[in-house]
């Protein structure tokens, strides 16, 4: 079918979660880079920027008081406290994007994934990324050299609880080989875009076919 024959579609909310260090951020960034119709949701957070991060690119860095005000104003699609900091996804720009046919990707934890699923159950697609082993997860966190040792140990301790939430997701991928995991993630995204419910233009198009006379 030609692109001219296609009509407007409804966007989707692609939620990707994993324990820290399992690869969700790397997979998310590559998927967004390869697909112009997919935008990364930029969350607000109360944590400080890591080396190389920029305000408005990785996160909107806000004060705890400013974050509390946004919560009070019901400005988040979801928000949660993770590793002693708060994170939240702005509601208005995300839902406006979906209505306009734009897909939005969320690189968030399981708490946020559950909140988004409750808020927009027809729009959300949830993917959980597993590490091949816990030892490999520890190695990746240490290799990043972004956190102090006590922070790394807290992240590893919480990873067990995060992994136990795998059954709440629509898809679960093992990130042992990055290229393979990425290919599988891309296949999921492409298939979800083609679902009938996300392409309301199909009803009119099919009727036009049925109305044709030969």
Backbone as JSON Lines, residues from 0, in Angstrom:
{"i":0,"aa":"X","n":[0.85,-1.2,0.0],"ca":[0.0,0.0,0.0],"c":[0.88,1.24,0.0]}
{"i":1,"aa":"X","n":[0.58,2.21,-0.81],"ca":[1.38,3.42,-0.87],"c":[1.16,4.27,0.37]}
{"i":2,"aa":"X","n":[2.14,5.13,0.66],"ca":[2.02,6.0,1.82],"c":[0.86,6.97,1.65]}
{"i":3,"aa":"X","n":[0.52,7.31,0.38],"ca":[-0.59,8.23,0.14],"c":[-1.92,7.62,0.55]}
{"i":4,"aa":"X","n":[-2.01,6.27,0.49],"ca":[-3.26,5.61,0.82],"c":[-3.48,5.51,2.32]}
{"i":5,"aa":"X","n":[-2.43,5.66,3.06],"ca":[-2.55,5.54,4.51],"c":[-3.08,6.83,5.11]}
{"i":6,"aa":"X","n":[-3.83,6.7,6.2],"ca":[-4.35,7.86,6.89],"c":[-3.67,8.05,8.23]}
{"i":7,"aa":"X","n":[-4.21,8.98,9.01],"ca":[-3.63,9.29,10.31],"c":[-3.78,8.1,11.26]}
{"i":8,"aa":"X","n":[-2.76,7.86,12.03],"ca":[-2.79,6.79,13.02],"c":[-2.67,7.39,14.41]}
{"i":9,"aa":"X","n":[-3.0,6.58,15.41],"ca":[-2.84,7.0,16.79],"c":[-1.49,6.52,17.29]}
{"i":10,"aa":"X","n":[-0.8,7.39,18.0],"ca":[0.51,7.01,18.53],"c":[0.4,6.0,19.65]}
{"i":11,"aa":"X","n":[1.54,5.48,20.05],"ca":[1.59,4.52,21.16],"c":[2.6,4.98,22.19]}
{"i":12,"aa":"X","n":[2.47,4.46,23.39],"ca":[3.39,4.73,24.49],"c":[4.22,3.48,24.71]}
{"i":13,"aa":"X","n":[5.48,3.51,24.32],"ca":[6.37,2.37,24.45],"c":[7.18,2.52,25.73]}
{"i":14,"aa":"X","n":[6.89,1.67,26.7],"ca":[7.53,1.73,28.01],"c":[8.6,0.64,28.1]}
{"i":15,"aa":"X","n":[9.84,1.04,28.37],"ca":[10.94,0.09,28.5],"c":[11.51,0.2,29.92]}
{"i":16,"aa":"X","n":[11.56,-0.93,30.61],"ca":[12.08,-0.97,31.98],"c":[13.13,-2.05,32.11]}
{"i":17,"aa":"X","n":[14.0,-1.88,33.1],"ca":[14.99,-2.9,33.43],"c":[15.66,-2.49,34.73]}
{"i":18,"aa":"X","n":[16.37,-3.41,35.38],"ca":[17.22,-2.98,36.49],"c":[18.32,-2.05,35.96]}
{"i":19,"aa":"X","n":[18.84,-1.2,36.8],"ca":[19.93,-0.32,36.38],"c":[21.09,-1.14,35.85]}
{"i":20,"aa":"X","n":[21.55,-0.8,34.65],"ca":[22.68,-1.48,34.07],"c":[22.33,-2.6,33.11]}
{"i":21,"aa":"X","n":[21.04,-2.92,32.95],"ca":[20.64,-4.03,32.07],"c":[20.52,-3.61,30.61]}
{"i":22,"aa":"X","n":[20.59,-2.31,30.33],"ca":[20.65,-1.89,28.94],"c":[19.47,-1.12,28.39]}
{"i":23,"aa":"X","n":[18.48,-0.78,29.22],"ca":[17.29,-0.14,28.66],"c":[17.6,1.22,28.04]}
{"i":24,"aa":"X","n":[18.52,1.97,28.63],"ca":[18.81,3.3,28.09],"c":[19.51,3.21,26.74]}
{"i":25,"aa":"X","n":[20.48,2.32,26.61],"ca":[21.18,2.16,25.33],"c":[20.23,1.68,24.24]}
{"i":26,"aa":"X","n":[19.36,0.73,24.57],"ca":[18.39,0.22,23.6],"c":[17.39,1.32,23.22]}
{"i":27,"aa":"X","n":[16.95,2.07,24.2],"ca":[15.98,3.13,23.94],"c":[16.56,4.2,23.03]}
{"i":28,"aa":"X","n":[17.78,4.64,23.32],"ca":[18.39,5.7,22.53],"c":[18.58,5.26,21.08]}
{"i":29,"aa":"X","n":[18.97,4.01,20.86],"ca":[19.16,3.56,19.49],"c":[17.84,3.45,18.75]}
{"i":30,"aa":"X","n":[16.79,2.97,19.43],"ca":[15.49,2.86,18.79],"c":[14.97,4.22,18.37]}
{"i":31,"aa":"X","n":[15.12,5.21,19.23],"ca":[14.68,6.57,18.9],"c":[15.49,7.13,17.74]}
{"i":32,"aa":"X","n":[16.81,6.89,17.75],"ca":[17.66,7.41,16.69],"c":[17.31,6.82,15.32]}
{"i":33,"aa":"X","n":[16.82,5.58,15.32],"ca":[16.51,4.9,14.06],"c":[15.09,5.12,13.57]}
{"i":34,"aa":"X","n":[14.23,5.74,14.38],"ca":[12.81,5.87,14.01],"c":[12.34,7.31,14.24]}
{"i":35,"aa":"X","n":[12.18,8.08,13.18],"ca":[11.79,9.49,13.33],"c":[10.4,9.71,13.93]}
{"i":36,"aa":"X","n":[9.53,8.69,13.87],"ca":[8.2,8.86,14.45],"c":[8.16,8.53,15.94]}
{"i":37,"aa":"X","n":[9.32,8.2,16.51],"ca":[9.4,7.84,17.93],"c":[10.22,8.89,18.67]}
{"i":38,"aa":"X","n":[9.63,9.48,19.71],"ca":[10.3,10.51,20.5],"c":[10.48,10.02,21.93]}
{"i":39,"aa":"X","n":[11.59,10.36,22.52],"ca":[11.86,9.98,23.9],"c":[11.2,10.97,24.85]}
{"i":40,"aa":"X","n":[10.41,10.45,25.77],"ca":[9.82,11.31,26.79],"c":[10.92,11.76,27.74]}
{"i":41,"aa":"X","n":[11.02,13.05,27.94],"ca":[12.03,13.6,28.84],"c":[11.38,13.82,30.2]}
{"i":42,"aa":"X","n":[11.81,13.04,31.18],"ca":[11.23,13.09,32.51],"c":[11.8,14.24,33.32]}
{"i":43,"aa":"X","n":[11.05,14.66,34.3],"ca":[11.56,15.58,35.31],"c":[12.12,14.76,36.46]}
{"i":44,"aa":"X","n":[13.18,15.23,37.07],"ca":[13.77,14.5,38.19],"c":[14.37,15.47,39.2]}
{"i":45,"aa":"X","n":[14.42,14.99,40.43],"ca":[15.02,15.79,41.5],"c":[16.5,15.46,41.69]}
{"i":46,"aa":"X","n":[17.01,14.45,40.99],"ca":[18.44,14.14,41.14],"c":[19.26,15.11,40.31]}
{"i":47,"aa":"X","n":[20.52,15.23,40.67],"ca":[21.41,16.1,39.94],"c":[21.9,15.45,38.66]}
{"i":48,"aa":"X","n":[22.36,16.24,37.7],"ca":[22.85,15.68,36.44],"c":[24.15,14.91,36.61]}
{"i":49,"aa":"X","n":[24.28,13.81,35.87],"ca":[25.53,13.07,35.82],"c":[26.46,13.71,34.8]}
{"i":50,"aa":"X","n":[27.74,13.36,34.81],"ca":[28.66,13.94,33.83],"c":[28.17,13.73,32.4]}
{"i":51,"aa":"X","n":[28.12,14.8,31.63],"ca":[27.7,14.73,30.24],"c":[26.22,14.94,30.01]}
{"i":52,"aa":"X","n":[25.4,14.91,31.07],"ca":[23.96,15.11,30.91],"c":[23.64,16.6,30.82]}
{"i":53,"aa":"X","n":[22.58,16.91,30.04],"ca":[22.16,18.29,29.88],"c":[20.69,18.42,30.25]}
{"i":54,"aa":"X","n":[20.36,19.53,30.89],"ca":[18.97,19.79,31.25],"c":[18.13,19.91,29.99]}
{"i":55,"aa":"X","n":[17.0,19.18,29.96],"ca":[16.11,19.2,28.82],"c":[16.42,18.14,27.79]}
{"i":56,"aa":"X","n":[17.58,17.49,27.89],"ca":[17.93,16.42,26.96],"c":[17.72,15.06,27.63]}
{"i":57,"aa":"X","n":[18.54,14.74,28.63],"ca":[18.33,13.48,29.37],"c":[17.14,13.62,30.33]}
{"i":58,"aa":"X","n":[17.1,14.74,31.06],"ca":[16.04,15.0,32.04],"c":[15.81,16.5,32.15]}
{"i":59,"aa":"X","n":[14.65,16.83,32.73],"ca":[14.43,18.19,33.22],"c":[14.81,18.13,34.71]}
{"i":60,"aa":"X","n":[15.9,18.76,35.07],"ca":[16.36,18.72,36.46],"c":[15.67,19.83,37.25]}
{"i":61,"aa":"X","n":[14.91,19.43,38.28],"ca":[14.12,20.39,39.06],"c":[14.39,20.18,40.54]}
{"i":62,"aa":"X","n":[14.04,21.18,41.31],"ca":[14.21,21.09,42.76],"c":[13.09,20.23,43.36]}
{"i":63,"aa":"X","n":[13.31,19.67,44.53],"ca":[12.23,18.91,45.19],"c":[10.95,19.72,45.36]}
{"i":64,"aa":"X","n":[11.07,21.01,45.68],"ca":[9.87,21.84,45.85],"c":[9.13,22.02,44.53]}
{"i":65,"aa":"X","n":[9.88,22.23,43.44],"ca":[9.24,22.38,42.13],"c":[8.55,21.09,41.72]}
{"i":66,"aa":"X","n":[9.18,19.96,42.0],"ca":[8.58,18.68,41.66],"c":[7.28,18.48,42.44]}
{"i":67,"aa":"X","n":[7.31,18.81,43.72],"ca":[6.11,18.67,44.56],"c":[4.96,19.52,44.01]}
{"i":68,"aa":"X","n":[5.3,20.7,43.49],"ca":[4.27,21.56,42.92],"c":[3.65,20.94,41.67]}
{"i":69,"aa":"X","n":[4.45,20.29,40.86],"ca":[3.94,19.63,39.66],"c":[3.05,18.44,40.03]}
{"i":70,"aa":"X","n":[3.42,17.73,41.07],"ca":[2.57,16.63,41.54],"c":[1.22,17.17,42.01]}
{"i":71,"aa":"X","n":[1.25,18.25,42.75],"ca":[0.02,18.86,43.25],"c":[-0.88,19.31,42.11]}
{"i":72,"aa":"X","n":[-0.27,19.77,41.01],"ca":[-1.04,20.24,39.85],"c":[-1.46,19.11,38.92]}
{"i":73,"aa":"X","n":[-1.17,17.87,39.3],"ca":[-1.51,16.7,38.48],"c":[-0.92,16.81,37.08]}
{"i":74,"aa":"X","n":[0.34,17.25,37.03],"ca":[1.0,17.51,35.75],"c":[1.75,16.3,35.2]}
{"i":75,"aa":"X","n":[1.76,15.18,35.94],"ca":[2.51,14.01,35.5],"c":[1.59,12.88,35.08]}
{"i":76,"aa":"X","n":[1.98,12.2,34.01],"ca":[1.31,10.97,33.62],"c":[1.62,9.88,34.62]}
{"i":77,"aa":"X","n":[2.83,9.9,35.13],"ca":[3.26,9.0,36.21],"c":[4.43,9.67,36.93]}
{"i":78,"aa":"X","n":[4.58,9.31,38.2],"ca":[5.78,9.74,38.91],"c":[6.07,8.73,40.01]}
{"i":79,"aa":"X","n":[7.33,8.66,40.39],"ca":[7.72,7.69,41.4],"c":[9.02,8.14,42.06]}
{"i":80,"aa":"X","n":[9.28,7.55,43.22],"ca":[10.55,7.78,43.9],"c":[11.43,6.57,43.69]}
{"i":81,"aa":"X","n":[12.61,6.79,43.12],"ca":[13.53,5.71,42.78],"c":[14.94,6.11,43.21]}
{"i":82,"aa":"X","n":[15.59,5.23,43.98],"ca":[16.96,5.5,44.42],"c":[17.08,6.88,45.08]}
{"i":83,"aa":"X","n":[16.15,7.17,45.98],"ca":[16.15,8.4,46.79],"c":[15.86,9.68,46.0]}
{"i":84,"aa":"X","n":[15.42,9.53,44.75],"ca":[15.07,10.71,43.96],"c":[13.71,10.49,43.31]}
{"i":85,"aa":"X","n":[13.06,11.59,42.93],"ca":[11.76,11.51,42.27],"c":[11.9,11.72,40.76]}
{"i":86,"aa":"X","n":[11.08,10.98,40.02],"ca":[11.06,11.07,38.56],"c":[9.6,11.14,38.12]}
{"i":87,"aa":"X","n":[9.31,11.94,37.09],"ca":[7.95,12.04,36.61],"c":[7.89,12.35,35.13]}
{"i":88,"aa":"X","n":[6.87,11.83,34.44],"ca":[6.67,12.05,33.01],"c":[5.57,13.09,32.79]}
{"i":89,"aa":"X","n":[5.88,14.24,32.18],"ca":[4.87,15.27,31.94],"c":[3.69,14.72,31.13]}
{"i":90,"aa":"X","n":[2.49,15.02,31.58],"ca":[1.29,14.44,30.98],"c":[0.86,15.12,29.68]}
{"i":91,"aa":"X","n":[0.72,16.45,29.7],"ca":[0.11,17.17,28.58],"c":[0.86,16.95,27.25]}
{"i":92,"aa":"X","n":[2.17,17.14,27.19],"ca":[2.84,16.97,25.89],"c":[2.81,15.53,25.39]}
{"i":93,"aa":"X","n":[2.81,14.57,26.31],"ca":[2.8,13.16,25.9],"c":[1.48,12.79,25.24]}
{"i":94,"aa":"X","n":[0.37,13.13,25.88],"ca":[-0.93,12.75,25.33],"c":[-1.26,13.54,24.06]}
{"i":95,"aa":"X","n":[-0.77,14.77,23.97],"ca":[-0.97,15.55,22.74],"c":[-0.22,14.89,21.59]}
{"i":96,"aa":"X","n":[0.96,14.36,21.88],"ca":[1.74,13.69,20.85],"c":[1.03,12.43,20.36]}
{"i":97,"aa":"X","n":[0.48,11.65,21.27],"ca":[-0.23,10.42,20.9],"c":[-1.43,10.74,20.02]}
{"i":98,"aa":"X","n":[-2.17,11.76,20.38],"ca":[-3.33,12.16,19.59],"c":[-2.92,12.58,18.18]}
{"i":99,"aa":"X","n":[-1.72,13.12,18.06],"ca":[-1.24,13.59,16.75],"c":[-0.55,12.48,15.96]}
{"i":100,"aa":"X","n":[-0.52,11.26,16.51],"ca":[0.09,10.16,15.8],"c":[1.55,9.94,16.08]}
{"i":101,"aa":"X","n":[2.09,10.64,17.08],"ca":[3.5,10.49,17.46],"c":[3.64,9.4,18.51]}
{"i":102,"aa":"X","n":[4.62,8.55,18.35],"ca":[4.92,7.53,19.35],"c":[5.89,8.11,20.37]}
{"i":103,"aa":"X","n":[5.72,7.71,21.63],"ca":[6.55,8.23,22.72],"c":[7.16,7.07,23.49]}
{"i":104,"aa":"X","n":[8.45,7.13,23.72],"ca":[9.16,6.07,24.44],"c":[9.49,6.54,25.85]}
{"i":105,"aa":"X","n":[9.27,5.64,26.82],"ca":[9.57,5.93,28.22],"c":[10.65,4.97,28.71]}
{"i":106,"aa":"X","n":[11.74,5.53,29.19],"ca":[12.82,4.77,29.82],"c":[12.64,4.94,31.33]}
{"i":107,"aa":"X","n":[11.79,4.06,31.91],"ca":[11.39,4.26,33.31],"c":[11.37,2.93,34.06]}
{"i":108,"aa":"X","n":[11.2,3.01,35.38],"ca":[11.18,1.81,36.21],"c":[9.79,1.18,36.22]}
{"i":109,"aa":"X","n":[9.66,0.06,36.92],"ca":[8.4,-0.69,36.9],"c":[7.25,0.09,37.53]}
{"i":110,"aa":"X","n":[7.55,0.92,38.52],"ca":[6.47,1.71,39.14],"c":[5.84,2.65,38.12]}
{"i":111,"aa":"X","n":[6.69,3.34,37.37],"ca":[6.17,4.23,36.34],"c":[5.43,3.49,35.26]}
{"i":112,"aa":"X","n":[5.94,2.31,34.9],"ca":[5.29,1.49,33.87],"c":[3.87,1.12,34.29]}
{"i":113,"aa":"X","n":[3.7,0.73,35.54],"ca":[2.38,0.35,36.03],"c":[1.43,1.56,36.06]}
{"i":114,"aa":"X","n":[1.96,2.72,36.41],"ca":[1.12,3.93,36.46],"c":[0.65,4.32,35.07]}
{"i":115,"aa":"X","n":[1.55,4.26,34.08],"ca":[1.17,4.61,32.72],"c":[0.15,3.61,32.18]}
{"i":116,"aa":"X","n":[0.35,2.33,32.5],"ca":[-0.6,1.3,32.04],"c":[-1.99,1.55,32.62]}
{"i":117,"aa":"X","n":[-2.03,2.04,33.85],"ca":[-3.33,2.33,34.47],"c":[-3.96,3.59,33.88]}
{"i":118,"aa":"X","n":[-3.12,4.57,33.5],"ca":[-3.64,5.83,32.98],"c":[-4.05,5.75,31.52]}
{"i":119,"aa":"X","n":[-3.31,4.95,30.73],"ca":[-3.58,4.87,29.29],"c":[-3.46,3.43,28.83]}
{"i":120,"aa":"X","n":[-4.35,2.55,29.3],"ca":[-4.2,1.11,29.01],"c":[-4.27,0.75,27.54]}
{"i":121,"aa":"X","n":[-4.99,1.5,26.73],"ca":[-5.11,1.17,25.31],"c":[-3.92,1.64,24.48]}
{"i":122,"aa":"X","n":[-3.12,2.53,25.05],"ca":[-2.02,3.12,24.3],"c":[-0.65,2.54,24.66]}
{"i":123,"aa":"X","n":[-0.54,1.89,25.8],"ca":[0.76,1.5,26.31],"c":[1.21,0.13,25.82]}
{"i":124,"aa":"X","n":[2.51,-0.01,25.57],"ca":[3.17,-1.28,25.27],"c":[4.36,-1.37,26.21]}
{"i":125,"aa":"X","n":[4.42,-2.42,27.04],"ca":[5.45,-2.54,28.07],"c":[6.47,-3.61,27.71]}
{"i":126,"aa":"X","n":[7.76,-3.24,27.78],"ca":[8.85,-4.17,27.48],"c":[9.83,-4.17,28.66]}
{"i":127,"aa":"X","n":[10.16,-5.36,29.15],"ca":[11.12,-5.47,30.25],"c":[12.41,-6.1,29.73]}
{"i":128,"aa":"X","n":[13.55,-5.52,30.12],"ca":[14.86,-5.99,29.69],"c":[15.54,-6.72,30.84]}
{"i":129,"aa":"X","n":[15.96,-7.96,30.59],"ca":[16.66,-8.77,31.59],"c":[18.15,-8.83,31.29]}
{"i":130,"aa":"X","n":[19.0,-8.82,32.33],"ca":[20.43,-9.07,32.13],"c":[20.66,-10.57,32.02]}
{"i":131,"aa":"X","n":[21.76,-11.0,31.41],"ca":[22.02,-12.44,31.31],"c":[22.3,-13.09,32.66]}
{"i":132,"aa":"X","n":[23.0,-12.37,33.56],"ca":[23.29,-12.86,34.91],"c":[23.36,-11.66,35.84]}
{"i":133,"aa":"X","n":[23.24,-11.91,37.12],"ca":[23.4,-10.82,38.09],"c":[24.85,-10.37,38.15]}
{"i":134,"aa":"X","n":[25.79,-11.29,37.93],"ca":[27.21,-10.93,37.91],"c":[27.49,-9.97,36.76]}
{"i":135,"aa":"X","n":[26.86,-10.21,35.61],"ca":[27.04,-9.32,34.47],"c":[26.45,-7.94,34.77]}
{"i":136,"aa":"X","n":[25.32,-7.92,35.47],"ca":[24.71,-6.64,35.84],"c":[25.66,-5.85,36.73]}
{"i":137,"aa":"X","n":[26.28,-6.52,37.7],"ca":[27.25,-5.86,38.57],"c":[28.43,-5.32,37.77]}
{"i":138,"aa":"X","n":[28.92,-6.12,36.83],"ca":[30.05,-5.68,36.01],"c":[29.7,-4.43,35.21]}
{"i":139,"aa":"X","n":[28.49,-4.39,34.64],"ca":[28.09,-3.24,33.84],"c":[27.98,-1.98,34.69]}
{"i":140,"aa":"X","n":[27.43,-2.1,35.88],"ca":[27.29,-0.94,36.76],"c":[28.66,-0.4,37.17]}
{"i":141,"aa":"X","n":[29.59,-1.29,37.46],"ca":[30.93,-0.84,37.82],"c":[31.65,-0.23,36.62]}
{"i":142,"aa":"X","n":[31.41,-0.78,35.43],"ca":[32.08,-0.28,34.22],"c":[31.61,1.12,33.85]}
{"i":143,"aa":"X","n":[30.37,1.46,34.22],"ca":[29.86,2.8,33.9],"c":[30.62,3.89,34.64]}
{"i":144,"aa":"X","n":[31.1,3.55,35.85],"ca":[31.86,4.49,36.69],"c":[31.1,5.79,36.9]}
{"i":145,"aa":"X","n":[29.78,5.68,37.08],"ca":[28.95,6.87,37.29],"c":[28.52,7.04,38.74]}
{"i":146,"aa":"X","n":[28.61,5.97,39.53],"ca":[28.09,6.02,40.88],"c":[29.12,5.51,41.89]}
{"i":147,"aa":"X","n":[28.98,5.97,43.11],"ca":[29.84,5.47,44.19],"c":[29.5,4.01,44.48]}
{"i":148,"aa":"X","n":[30.41,3.33,45.15],"ca":[30.22,1.9,45.41],"c":[28.96,1.62,46.23]}
{"i":149,"aa":"X","n":[28.66,2.47,47.21],"ca":[27.46,2.22,48.02],"c":[26.19,2.37,47.19]}
{"i":150,"aa":"X","n":[26.21,3.3,46.22],"ca":[25.06,3.47,45.33],"c":[24.9,2.25,44.44]}
{"i":151,"aa":"X","n":[26.01,1.74,43.92],"ca":[25.97,0.55,43.07],"c":[25.4,-0.64,43.83]}
{"i":152,"aa":"X","n":[25.81,-0.8,45.08],"ca":[25.31,-1.92,45.87],"c":[23.82,-1.8,46.14]}
{"i":153,"aa":"X","n":[23.33,-0.57,46.36],"ca":[21.89,-0.38,46.54],"c":[21.13,-0.72,45.26]}
{"i":154,"aa":"X","n":[21.68,-0.32,44.12],"ca":[21.04,-0.64,42.84],"c":[20.99,-2.15,42.61]}
{"i":155,"aa":"X","n":[22.07,-2.85,42.95],"ca":[22.09,-4.29,42.78],"c":[21.09,-4.96,43.72]}
{"i":156,"aa":"X","n":[20.98,-4.44,44.94],"ca":[20.02,-5.0,45.88],"c":[18.59,-4.84,45.41]}
{"i":157,"aa":"X","n":[18.3,-3.7,44.8],"ca":[16.94,-3.45,44.32],"c":[16.63,-4.18,43.03]}
{"i":158,"aa":"X","n":[17.68,-4.6,42.32],"ca":[17.47,-5.28,41.05],"c":[16.64,-6.54,41.21]}
{"i":159,"aa":"X","n":[16.78,-7.24,42.32],"ca":[16.03,-8.48,42.53],"c":[14.53,-8.2,42.58]}
{"i":160,"aa":"X","n":[14.14,-7.14,43.28],"ca":[12.74,-6.78,43.34],"c":[12.21,-6.31,42.01]}
{"i":161,"aa":"X","n":[13.04,-5.58,41.25],"ca":[12.63,-5.1,39.94],"c":[12.42,-6.26,38.97]}
{"i":162,"aa":"X","n":[13.33,-7.21,39.0],"ca":[13.21,-8.36,38.1],"c":[11.95,-9.17,38.41]}
{"i":163,"aa":"X","n":[11.55,-9.23,39.67],"ca":[10.34,-9.98,40.03],"c":[9.09,-9.42,39.38]}
{"i":164,"aa":"X","n":[9.15,-8.19,38.84],"ca":[7.99,-7.57,38.2],"c":[7.88,-7.92,36.73]}
{"i":165,"aa":"X","n":[8.71,-8.81,36.22],"ca":[8.74,-9.12,34.79],"c":[7.39,-9.57,34.26]}
{"i":166,"aa":"X","n":[6.6,-10.26,35.09],"ca":[5.32,-10.79,34.65],"c":[4.26,-9.74,34.37]}
{"i":167,"aa":"X","n":[4.51,-8.49,34.73],"ca":[3.56,-7.41,34.49],"c":[3.74,-6.78,33.11]}
{"i":168,"aa":"X","n":[4.7,-7.26,32.34],"ca":[5.03,-6.64,31.06],"c":[4.48,-7.45,29.88]}
{"i":169,"aa":"X","n":[4.27,-6.77,28.77],"ca":[3.75,-7.43,27.56],"c":[4.83,-8.26,26.87]}
{"i":170,"aa":"X","n":[6.07,-7.77,26.93],"ca":[7.19,-8.46,26.3],"c":[8.38,-8.45,27.26]}
{"i":171,"aa":"X","n":[9.18,-9.5,27.21],"ca":[10.39,-9.59,28.03],"c":[11.55,-10.01,27.12]}
{"i":172,"aa":"X","n":[12.62,-9.21,27.11],"ca":[13.78,-9.47,26.27],"c":[15.02,-9.72,27.12]}
{"i":173,"aa":"X","n":[15.85,-10.64,26.69],"ca":[17.12,-10.91,27.34],"c":[18.21,-10.15,26.61]}
{"i":174,"aa":"X","n":[18.89,-9.25,27.3],"ca":[19.94,-8.44,26.68],"c":[21.3,-9.08,26.94]}
{"i":175,"aa":"X","n":[21.52,-10.22,26.3],"ca":[22.84,-10.86,26.37],"c":[23.69,-10.4,25.19]}
{"i":176,"aa":"X","n":[23.06,-10.29,24.03],"ca":[23.71,-9.77,22.82],"c":[22.95,-8.5,22.43]}
{"i":177,"aa":"X","n":[23.62,-7.35,22.49],"ca":[22.92,-6.08,22.29],"c":[22.24,-6.01,20.93]}
{"i":178,"aa":"X","n":[22.93,-6.39,19.87],"ca":[22.34,-6.28,18.53],"c":[21.11,-7.16,18.38]}
{"i":179,"aa":"X","n":[21.13,-8.35,18.96],"ca":[19.97,-9.23,18.9],"c":[18.82,-8.65,19.71]}
{"i":180,"aa":"X","n":[19.11,-8.16,20.91],"ca":[18.08,-7.56,21.74],"c":[17.46,-6.36,21.05]}
{"i":181,"aa":"X","n":[18.3,-5.56,20.39],"ca":[17.79,-4.4,19.68],"c":[16.88,-4.81,18.52]}
{"i":182,"aa":"X","n":[17.29,-5.82,17.77],"ca":[16.47,-6.28,16.64],"c":[15.11,-6.76,17.13]}
{"i":183,"aa":"X","n":[15.1,-7.48,18.24],"ca":[13.83,-7.95,18.79],"c":[12.96,-6.79,19.26]}
{"i":184,"aa":"X","n":[13.58,-5.8,19.88],"ca":[12.83,-4.62,20.33],"c":[12.24,-3.87,19.13]}
{"i":185,"aa":"X","n":[13.01,-3.73,18.08],"ca":[12.51,-3.05,16.88],"c":[11.35,-3.81,16.25]}
{"i":186,"aa":"X","n":[11.41,-5.14,16.24],"ca":[10.32,-5.94,15.71],"c":[9.04,-5.7,16.52]}
{"i":187,"aa":"X","n":[9.18,-5.66,17.83],"ca":[8.02,-5.4,18.7],"c":[7.4,-4.05,18.36]}
{"i":188,"aa":"X","n":[8.23,-3.04,18.25],"ca":[7.75,-1.69,17.96],"c":[7.03,-1.63,16.62]}
{"i":189,"aa":"X","n":[7.61,-2.25,15.59],"ca":[6.99,-2.23,14.27],"c":[5.63,-2.93,14.28]}
{"i":190,"aa":"X","n":[5.56,-4.09,14.96],"ca":[4.3,-4.84,15.01],"c":[3.22,-4.07,15.75]}
{"i":191,"aa":"X","n":[3.58,-3.43,16.85],"ca":[2.6,-2.68,17.64],"c":[2.06,-1.48,16.86]}
{"i":192,"aa":"X","n":[2.88,-0.87,16.03],"ca":[2.42,0.25,15.21],"c":[1.35,-0.17,14.21]}
{"i":193,"aa":"X","n":[1.38,-1.44,13.8],"ca":[0.45,-1.92,12.78],"c":[-0.86,-2.45,13.35]}
{"i":194,"aa":"X","n":[-1.02,-2.46,14.66],"ca":[-2.26,-2.97,15.23],"c":[-3.46,-2.17,14.72]}
{"i":195,"aa":"X","n":[-4.54,-2.9,14.48],"ca":[-5.74,-2.29,13.91],"c":[-6.24,-1.12,14.74]}
{"i":196,"aa":"X","n":[-6.23,-1.25,16.05],"ca":[-6.76,-0.2,16.91],"c":[-5.97,1.1,16.8]}
{"i":197,"aa":"X","n":[-4.71,1.02,16.38],"ca":[-3.89,2.23,16.28],"c":[-3.94,2.83,14.88]}
{"i":198,"aa":"X","n":[-4.74,2.26,14.03],"ca":[-4.88,2.76,12.65],"c":[-6.35,2.93,12.3]}
{"i":199,"aa":"X","n":[-7.0,3.92,12.92],"ca":[-8.45,4.11,12.7],"c":[-8.82,4.44,11.26]}
{"i":200,"aa":"X","n":[-7.86,4.9,10.46],"ca":[-8.13,5.2,9.06],"c":[-8.5,3.96,8.26]}
{"i":201,"aa":"X","n":[-8.13,2.76,8.78],"ca":[-8.4,1.53,8.05],"c":[-9.89,1.29,7.8]}
{"i":202,"aa":"X","n":[-10.72,1.68,8.76],"ca":[-12.16,1.43,8.61],"c":[-12.7,2.11,7.36]}
{"i":203,"aa":"X","n":[-12.36,3.38,7.19],"ca":[-12.83,4.1,6.01],"c":[-12.21,3.58,4.73]}
{"i":204,"aa":"X","n":[-10.94,3.19,4.82],"ca":[-10.26,2.68,3.63],"c":[-10.87,1.36,3.17]}
{"i":205,"aa":"X","n":[-11.14,0.47,4.14],"ca":[-11.74,-0.81,3.79],"c":[-13.13,-0.6,3.18]}
{"i":206,"aa":"X","n":[-13.89,0.35,3.74],"ca":[-15.22,0.62,3.2],"c":[-15.13,1.14,1.77]}
{"i":207,"aa":"X","n":[-14.1,1.94,1.5],"ca":[-13.94,2.46,0.14],"c":[-13.62,1.32,-0.84]}
{"i":208,"aa":"X","n":[-12.89,0.32,-0.36],"ca":[-12.62,-0.84,-1.21],"c":[-13.91,-1.58,-1.51]}
{"i":209,"aa":"X","n":[-14.73,-1.76,-0.48],"ca":[-15.98,-2.49,-0.64],"c":[-16.98,-1.74,-1.52]}
{"i":210,"aa":"X","n":[-16.86,-0.42,-1.56],"ca":[-17.77,0.39,-2.36],"c":[-17.36,0.44,-3.84]}
{"i":211,"aa":"X","n":[-16.14,-0.01,-4.12],"ca":[-15.7,0.01,-5.52],"c":[-16.49,-1.01,-6.35]}
{"i":212,"aa":"X","n":[-16.76,-0.63,-7.57],"ca":[-17.39,-1.55,-8.51],"c":[-16.42,-1.83,-9.66]}
{"i":213,"aa":"X","n":[-16.36,-3.06,-10.06],"ca":[-15.44,-3.47,-11.13],"c":[-16.17,-3.61,-12.46]}
